[in-house]
Amino acid sequence: MAERTVDLLVVGGGVTGAGVALDAAARGLDVCLVEAHDLAFGTSRWSSKLVHGGLRYLARGEVGLAFESAVERGVLMTRTAPHLVRALPQLVPLHDKANDPLVLAGLHAGDVLRRLAGTPSQVLPGPRRVPAAEALALAPGLRRAGLRGGLLSFDGQLVDDARLVVALARTAAGLGARIITRAEVTRLDGRTAHVVDGLTGESLTIRANAVVNAAGVWAGRLVDVKLRPSRGSHLVLDAGALGVGRTALTVPVPTERNRYALVLPQHDGRVYVGLTDEPVDGPIPDVPEVPQSDVDFLLDVASSVLERKLTPADVLGSYAGLRPLLDTGDGPSADLSRRHTVLTEGGVTTVVGGKLTTYRRMAADAVDATGLTAAKSRTKSLPLVGSGPLMGSGPSVGSGPLVGSGQAAGPADLVARYGSEACRVAEIGEFAWAVRHEGALDADDVLDRRTRIGLVPAERRAREAEARQVVADELAALA
């Protein structure tokens, strides 16, 4: 890399950076992406795992942003990553004096955006009111006293946000992009990046015709941009303990207007409860911690609609992400717009703000801003790896329940996370696959970002020795 000049250097291996690399490579540009740690190391793996239609923005009057979210949700669910996104039923429990008409009107307005975005009702059904008996059938753990029913709607849910980032990076690599982890950019001098190899400590420079700074909450370390990070905390709990099935709960925060907490069931039997929106001052940590105040807040809000009061003993794990919000003045961080911003100066294009759902639009805007090519973005109809028919040995591969996909079948839990590659993953195992095909370099990569076992510390400890051994064996075989 030090002996040549690439068209585009992308700094940051989160969803935005990987999306930029894919967009640029798909337009025929010579692309190199460098990431200081690992793919999806930062905020991209700490989301609520939702691909949402922007209902919150609609309530705040940001109709354009809400429509953009609805469009991008439809793109992911019907064209680019249908294997990674499923329709998630969401129930607003109606207890006592809940403002039913206003909430239902908001859900119907969101459904109008869904139709305008072209997402079929077969993918995301419209909202409706359900009686108390049906609400309890969907979520048996609901508090029965005062329950008058619920409002049922549907949104998109990622099986895993980190898997989306890896799929983007691998698709970009398949189009010729170089994806390099453990390479920290310490300084940008115009179109020259000073890079330190995180494995050897050696320094080098990479020259490019344009640079996109997609370092997220750390973007201000490389250029003069003022951010106001906001912490979004989540708790990891057991679905059985809460009494929820596959239906998420949207829970009004009792003391605030138009603010909700989410109880989000996952395919693996876990439940994520989130999320907070708290300003963060001072140095930016590599891995944010969840303060006890966030734990108490989320447990209290979730308990307000449940039959059983949740306690800290129910918490299996927790995580927090920092939103890279552009500082636009005074006011709470929760009031800052989630619209993304693209800034270009001295050959460096910086993209901040935004959200996971609209990563593709952010990436396209960033590549457009570089002025490197007149070619239009192709990613709206470009499938990501894993989105095709299942490949491999068919129904005999692996163990556990099998699901059909028209041409072949594979283990259901692997199909949910790897799509058409599930049978190939089953043949060699997830840990080995992570090293051979997904750029994992150590046990942390495998446990914390490729499989997400690390979200529950006890489960992580139980698998750590195995992960270390597999990684060591795979790297030795590749050497």
C-alpha positions, 0 to 999 in steps of 0.5 A: 500500500505504501508504494501506490496511490489508491482512489479512495481511503476509508477510515473506519470499519463500522457500518458506515465505513464498510458501506462507503467501501462497498459503494465505492468499489461497486462504482469501480474505484480502487478502495482501501479501508483501514480499521484501528481494531476490528470490523464493527468494533465501535458503535455499530455492534452496540445498536438495538439491532433494529432496521426501523421505519423512522416513526420516532422522527415522524413524531418529531416532525422530521418527515423527510428523515422518517421517509428516508428510514422507511425507504432504506428499511425496505431496501434491506428487507427486500433487496440487499439483506433479506437474510439478515432482517426479519419482520418484528412484531411490536406491541404497545401494551395499553394499561389504564390511561394510555393515549390509545388514539394518538399512538395508533394514529402515529402507527398508521402514519408510519404505515403510510410511509411504509407504503410510500417506500414501496415495502409490501404488506407481506413483508411488513403488515399494517398496524391494528389494535388487539384485545387483552387476550391476544396481547397476553398470547403475544406476551404472556408476561404482561401485567394483567391488572388494568390491561385493556389490550394493545397496539400491534405493528411491525418493523425490521429487526437485524439478526445481528448488527455486527454480521451486517458490517461483516457482510458489507465488508466481505461484499466490498472485498469481493469487488476488489476493496482491500479491508485491513484491520488492526491498522490505526490512522494516527494523522491525516495530512490532506490525502496522506494517512499515517498508519500504525500496524496494530500487530507489529507497531510498524508505521507506514503511509497510505496515499489516496486521491480522496479520504473518507473519515468514517471513524464515527464517534472518534472522527474528531481525532482526525479532523476539526469536527465537534461532536456530542456523543450520546450513550445508548445503553441496553441490558441483556436478559433471558426471554423466559424470565420476562415472559415474552415470546417473539413479540417486542414490547414498546413501553412508554417512559412514565415520566416523559412524553413521546419517549419509549423503552424497548423490550426486544426478543432475539432469535437465541432466547435472549432479550435486549432492553433499551435504550437510554439517550445520555450525553457523554463528556470527556475522553471516548472509551474504546468500549463504553460501560453501562452505569448503574443508573442506566440499569436501574432506569431500564429495569424500572421502565420494563417492569412497569408493564410486566407482571414480575418486577425485574431486578439486577439479578435478571441481567445477564449482560449489558452494552452501550454504544456512543452515537456520533451526533453533530454538535449543533448547539444547546439542548439535550442530546436526545433532541439532536437530529439523527440526520447524517452530515457530510463535510469535505475539507482538504481532500478529506470527507467526514460523515457523522450522525445518521443511524444504522438503518440509513448507512447505505444512503450515508455511504452514497452521499459520502462517495458522491462528495469525494467527486472521484466518479460520475458513476451513480451508486449501485448499492440499492440493488446489490445483494450482500454475501449470504443473501442468495439460495442456500449453498452446501451439502443440503439437509444432511449438513449440521444438526438441529432443526432444518429450514427450507429455502427453495433449493436447499436447507441448513441448520436454522440457527445458522441460516438466521445469521449466515443465510445462504452460507449456513451449510458451509459454516456448519461444515467447519464451525463458526469459529473456524469460519470467522478466521478463514472467511471473515477476518477474525484474528483473535478470540475477541473477534470471534466471541465479541463480534462474529458470534456475539457470545460475548454479550453474556459474560458467563457464556463468554468465559465458557467458550473462551478457551475453545475460541483461542484454540481454534483461532490459533489452529486456523492462523497456523494453517493459514501461515 
